[in-house]
Amino acid sequence: MTSEVRCYRYGLDSKAIGWIEDVLSNDENSMNEELVEYFQKQGLSRLQAESVLRHREDYLLNLYRTGEGPLHST
């Protein structure tokens, strides 16, 4: 029996990816530094927070099916 292990960008797990994608897709008002601080308060490192924020515009401008956004790429 083989189990598939999913690799996500920036060392994140699928649960984190879900809420991060939600924030990146819907928060049009917060400044980038505010989001970095928010992500850090939720448990991301500063490097992870800054890295996922690079995808903000992409998530705001495009619709992705669950599991197909840029953060799911390796």
N, C-alpha and C positions, 0 to 999 in steps of 0.2 A: 504494500500500500504506500503510495507516494502522496505526500501532502505538499501543496504549493505554498511557498513562502513569498509574500508580496513585499517588494522593496519600494519604498516611497522616498521621495526627495527629502533631503535635509534630516534624515533619521527620524521622521515622524511616523506615527502609527495611523491606522485607518480612522480611529476615533478622532484624533487630532485633526487629520485632514478634513474630516466632515465639518467641524465647526469653523475651521480656518477658511474653508471655501465659502461657507455661509457669510462670514464677515467680509471677506474680500469681494464677494458678489453683491453685497447689499449696502455696505457702509460707504456712502458717497460724501459724507460730511466731515468725518474725522480727518485731521491732518496725519501725515505719515508718522510723525514722532508719537502722536497719541496712540496710533495703532501698535507701534513697536512696544510702547509701555503696556498696553492692554495685553498683547500677546505674551509678554514677559510675566505679567501678573497671573496669566493662565498656565504658566509652567514652561514656556519656551525660553531658550537661551537668547541672548541678544543677537547672536549670529543667525539663529534659526528665524527669529522675528524679522530681521532685516532681509533675509533671503526670501521668505515667503512674500514679503511686501513687494518684491520686484515683480510679482505676478498680478498685482492689484489691477492695473489698467486692463490687462487681458481678461480677468474675471468680471470686471465691470462692463466690458464691451461685448463679451461673448457668452453664449449659453452653452453649458456642457452637460452631458448626461452624467448621472452619478457614476463615479469611478473613472471618468475620462478626462478630467481637467489636467492642466499642466503639473499640478503637484503629484499626480499619480505616475508621472514619467520617471524613469530612473536615469 
